[in-house]
Amino acid sequence: MDDLIEDLLAHPKVLETQTHLHHGIAKYEHLMRVTRYSYRIARLLKADVRVCTRAALLHDIDSRYGTLENHGAVAARWAEEQGEDSAVCLAIVGHMYPIGPAPMTREGWILSLADKAASLADLTAYVRGLVNGRSQKMKRDLQASDPFYRPRRKPKRREQLRKMLDIDIS
């Protein structure tokens, strides 16, 4: 499998995902899990293994520049700019189905399935790590290193009440 993605594994954009928070874990871990799942499913279903593997590794690149619905298109555009063929880009676009557009190829369906399965495995790994504190430490470390992370500000009690009651006190 590594020979299919060797060039991508060395790409700075892929390497920087090691410091990005995604599903409570490093985005790189998620991308690698989706890549392994896509590779296995593609072999099982006799799909284009190369397309599935490369699309899987790139499917969430620059996802923060889009929304849940359209970040597949953002990643596909980036992949196209890097010289990926249209089959890889087409598979990436529909990976968020049913929230985003439906996949249009067998490889797109495989990526969508692998992404869902990997997200569930990400959650399982995160919950398992809550027992020994590993998940919280990793999350704090990733929050500190992730240039996109912005802590959520909890609204104060009065602000919440005003919003609930639709009161404008100026």
RAHUPE-V427474 format. One record per backbone hydrogen bond with DSSP energy under -0.5 kcal/mol. NH is the residue of the N-H (numbers start at 1). CO is the residue of the C=O. Records with the same first field share a line. If there is no record, write none. Layout:
NH->CO ; CO
This chain:
4->1
5->1 ; 2
6->2
9->5
10->6
11->8
14->11
15->11
16->12
17->14
18->15
19->16
20->17
22->25
25->22
27->17 ; 20
28->17
29->26
30->26
31->27
32->28
33->29
34->30
35->31
36->32
37->33
38->34
39->35
40->36
41->37
42->38
43->39
44->40
45->41
46->42 ; 43
47->42
49->47
52->48
53->49
54->50
55->51
56->52
57->53
58->54
59->55
61->58
63->60
65->62
66->63
71->67
73->70
74->70
75->71
76->72
77->73
78->74
79->75
80->76
81->77
82->78
83->80
84->79
88->85
89->85
90->86
91->87
92->88
93->89
94->90
95->92
97->94
99->96
100->96
109->105
110->106
111->107
112->108
113->109
114->110
115->111
116->112
117->113
118->114
119->115
120->116
121->117
122->118
123->119
124->120
125->121
126->122
127->123
128->124
129->125
130->126 ; 127
131->127 ; 128
132->128
133->129
134->129
135->129
137->133
138->134
139->135
140->136
141->137
142->138
143->139
144->140
145->141
146->142
147->145
149->146
154->152
160->156
161->157
162->158
163->159
164->160
165->161
166->162
167->162
169->167
170->168
